[in-house]
Amino acid sequence: MDDLREKYLGLIAGAADEAALEALRVEAVGKKGEISLKMRELGRMTPEERQVAGPALNALKDEINAALAAKKAGLADAALDDRLRAEWLDVTLPGRDRRAGSIHPVSQVWEEVTAIFAELGFAVAEGPQIESDWHNFDALNIPGHHSSREEMDTFYMARAEGDDRPPHVLRTHTSPVQIRSMELQGAPLRIICPGRVFRSDYDQTHTPMFHQLEGLAIDTDISMANLKWCLEEFAARLFNVEKIEVRFRASHFPFTEPSAEIDFRCSWVDGQLRLGEGDDWLEAGGSGMVHPNVLRAGGIDPEVYQGFAFGLGIDRLAMLKYGIPDLRAFFESDIRWLRQYGFRALDVPTLRAG
């Protein structure tokens, strides 16, 4: 046993790394190690011999294990010292210049849109993101059997069992803000409603949460011509072109009558989209004259007032203006993406500075 003690204590002391130390542990006290094999021989000894050899072998095993643990701790301390020397930093050196924070493209376009419509005489209105079923659907003339009210499209808030109150939803559009603004301010009214909305959809051009802009103008002499001019002025200013032709295509929305899809004239040149020229058309959103039932729900007499409304996707506008190919990248929190597409923190959008 003295020979084994001297042999392994010497080898352990000279081990250069943890791999060599583990090999020595297996060789000495592993299941088939030398000391373990010695302990198996106790069964062939007489009781008197076991009383002497047993405690001696246990003491040897404990001594070897203690030496292994001490050496492992020493190697770990040495590795930490090497790392600290390699990663040493002089904290007295002057700080490095840090890049200023970035503004997200959605936030930038949100501000750009707000600035443009402010020049056109529109105020900004906001509302809750968790809406009542009535404000989100019923007040907007959306019938109970409409497909948009299905759980496959709309996120409904959980209710306690036996709760008979009308459900609440994560708003599917910012149109409920129009109802709340009509209830609060009455007519005449001219507002835009930018904000987050939620729908159960996810692919390259759809996400469960996105940003929408809705516009509403109500007065005694509002027409589709006013709507068309407003959209043309907005698009030309946003995309920094002299003029963009807007085309209306007949459509159907429960909250407008008549209803129209909005298209912008465009062309594709070498894989790049150019707005305001060419023979192609790009779908941009929906619009129309506010349905009389919606006016009544907002407390406005449709026999006296009429108005137009439109809806555009802020995320889509950002994709078009700044050449961003995938909508999902807006929400992946990738700092490298933001460094490529983000804007300087002090870049406040204005009609004069862009």
C-alpha positions, 0 to 999 in steps of 0.5 A: 500500500505504501508503494501505491500511495507514493505512486499515485500521489506523485502522478497526481502532483504532476498531472498537467490538466484535468483530462490527465487527472481524470485518467489517474482517478480511473486508474487508481479508484475507478471500478477496475482501478488498482485500489478497487481491485485490492479491496476486492481481495478482502473477501479471500482474507481471514477475519483477522487479516481483514481487520488490518487490511480493510481500514488501511485500504479505506484510508488509502482510497480517501487519501487518493480522493482527497489528493485528486480533489485538491489537484483539481481545485488547483488546476481550476484556480490556475486556469482562472488566473490565466483567464484573468491575465488574458482578459485583464482590462485597465478600467482607468483608460478612457471609455470607448465611443458608443453608438447612439441608440436606434429608432425602430423603422416602425416607430420612424414611419409612425412619426412620419405618418403623424407629421404628414396627417398633422399638416393635413389637419388630422388630430391623433386619437388613441384607445385601449388595446383590449376592447369590448366586443361591442366596440370592436365588432357590433358598433362597426356594423360587423354581424355576429356571423362574420368570419372575423369574429371566429376564434381562428382570427381573433384573440378573445380574453379568457373569462371565468366559468359562468361569466355571462358578460360580453367578451373582450378581445385584443382589438383586431383593428384601430377602428374602435378608436373611431367609435370612441372618438365619435362618442367623445367629440361628436362631429365634425371630426378629423382624426387618425388612429395609429396603434397596435392591433392583433390577429391570429396570422403569421407568415412573411407578410402577416404577424399576430401583432402589427401596426395599423393606421386608420383615418376618419373625417366627418362633416356635412360635405365629405365625399369620396373625392376628398378621400382620394385627394387625401390619400394621394397627398399622403402617399406623395409626401411619405414616399417623397415623389411629386405625385402618386396616382391612387386607384379605387377598386370596388370592395365590401367592408361592413363599416363603409358603404360604398367601400373601395380597396386602395391601390398605388400606381407603381412599377418594378425595375430591376427588382426594385419597387418604384411608386408613382410611375409605371403600369402596375398597381400595389394594394395598400389598404381599404377605404370608403364612406362611413356606414350610417349604422357606424355613425349612429353607433358613435352618436352622430346623425347620418342624415346630417353628417357623412364621412370617409374612413381608410385603413393602412398598415404602418409595417407595410408602409415601412417595408415599402419605403425602406426596402424591408423584405420580411415583416417578421424581422420587425419583431425578432429583436435582432440588434444587427437588423436594427443597426442596418435599418434603424434610425438615429435617436435624434432623427425626428421626422418632419415634413421639412427634414424628411 
